[in-house]
Amino acid sequence: MPSHSPLVFHAANIYLAALSLIFLFSPTISSTALTKAKTETINQVLDGHNSARKAVGVPPLQWEPLLATYARVYSSNERRKDCKLVHSPGYGFGENLFWGKGSRWTAEDAVAAWVAERQWYHHANNSCNAKDCSHYTQIVWRTTQRVGCSKIICDSGETFIACEYYPPGNYFGQRPY
């Protein structure tokens, strides 16, 4: 398995910190409602992921704000106009993407869709049956420790949700757990 040195994560942190300066000089909304919504989204992400991880006996994930910032910057800058399920360059992260028609979709919906891929994953021979299950295997990848996600509403009114993972999973020929 490739090693994920602290140096790679440190370089990614520097990159994310530089990108987040964009938001430093942007007007901010300080309200209880915004804080509550953010906390609810984080809880939805962690509850869904950690429930799936617990079911297969792997440790829970922790929320990583820098990964959430990366997801937000990528989503806002690269996907807002077209809402296409195109992966980011990654910089050593794993990534799950979700698209939904309309703006009603939540982080809970996205995680549930990814976890539902479990039905196509066969642990005995480490394969997917007919459909993609790589979103599910990223969620339950044993060595992944951190997750951060972002939701945007694209210019078209559709929902785009990205979750970033560190260390990444889905190494060919290796089992997630």
N, C-alpha and C positions, 0 to 999 in steps of 0.2 A: 504494500500500500504506500502511495506517495506520502511523504511527510509534509505536515503543514506547520512550518516553523513559525514562531512568534514574529519573525522578520516579515513574512508575507502578510500576516494580519496587521502588523505595525505599518507597513507601506500602504495597505488598504485604508487604515485609519487616517493616515496623513491625506490621502486622496479624498476621502469622505469629508474630512475637516475642511479642506479647501473648497469642496463643492458646497458645503453647508454655509459658507460665508455669504452665499447668495441670499440666504434667508436671514442673515444677521441684520442686513440693512433694509429688509422688507417690512412693511407694516405688519404688526402682529395683533391677533385678537386674543385678549385675555378675558376669558369668561369661565364660569363654572361649567357651563354646558359643553364647551370645547374640551375641557379637561375630562369631563365625564365620558364624552364620546371616545376620546383617545384611550382612556383606561378600559372602557368596554371593548374596544377593538383589540387591545393587547390581551385582555382576558379571553376573548373569543379565539384568538390565534393560539395562545398557550394551552387553553383547555382542550381544543380540538387536536392539536399536535400531541400533547402529553397523554391524552386518553389513548390515542392510537399507539404511542410508544409504550405505554404501560401494558397494553394488551399483548405486546410481543417481548416484554421484559427488558426494554432498554431505558436508560436514564432519561429524565425529563429535560426539555430544552429550557434555556433562559432567554429572555427578551434582550436583544442587543440594539440600543438606539442608533448606533452607527450603521448597522445593516438596514434599519428602517429608513434612515436618511438616504442611504444609497438607493434603496427601492423608490423612495419618493422623488429623488432627483432624476433617476432614470425614467420613471413613469411620467413625471411632469414635463420633462424636457424632450423625451424621445417618443412617447406613445400618446400623448394627449391629442395630437392632431389626427392620428389614424386608428388608434386603439387596436393595433394589430398585435397578435401574440408572437412577438419577435423578442428573443432573449437578448439581454444586455451582454456587454463584453465579459462580465463576470468578475474579473480580477481575483480569481481564486475562490469564488463563492458558488454554492449551488443555488438554483433558482426555480421556483414554481410560479407560473403565470395563470391568471384566470381572467376570462372575459364574460360579461353578462349583458344581455340586451336590457337597456333601461338603467335607472340609477338606484334601484331598491336592493341590490345585492350587498351582502355584508361579508366581513372576513370569515364569519362562521359558515356562510354558504360556500365560500371558496375552499376552505379547509375540508368541509364535508364532501365536496366534489372530489377532491384529491384523495381523501381517505377511502371513498367509495371504490377506488381502483383496486383496493385490497382483493376484491372478488376475482380479479384477473391475475393476481400474483400467486405463483406456486413455489413455496419455499423449498420443497423437496428437490426440485431441479433448478431452482433459481431462475425462473422464466415467467414471462407474461403470456397469458392465453388469449390470443387474437387481438387484444386491445392494449394500448399503452398503460403501463402501471408505474412509470418512472416518477410521477409526482408522489405516489404513495411510498415508494421505496426511499425517496429523499426524506420524507417525513420521518420514517422509522430507521434511517441509517444510524447505526450504533455510535459511530464516532462523531456525528454532528452534535454540537453542544449549544449553538446559539442560532436564533432566528430574529429577523426584523422584517416587517411588512409595511406596505403602503397601499392605500386605495385612492384612486382618482376617478372623477367623472370626465370622460373624454369630451371633446368638442361636439361629438355626435350625440351625446347624452348617454352613452354606454358606459358600463363600469369596467375598470381595469384594476386588478389587484396583483401585486408582485410580492413574493416573499423571498428573501435572501437567506442562505444558510452557510454557517461556518463551523467547522470545516465542511466542505461539500461532500456529497455522497455520489452514488451511482457510478462506481468504478466497474468497468466491464470485467466480468468473471468473478466478482466478489459479491458475497451475500450481504444484505443490509443488516442482518442480525443473526 
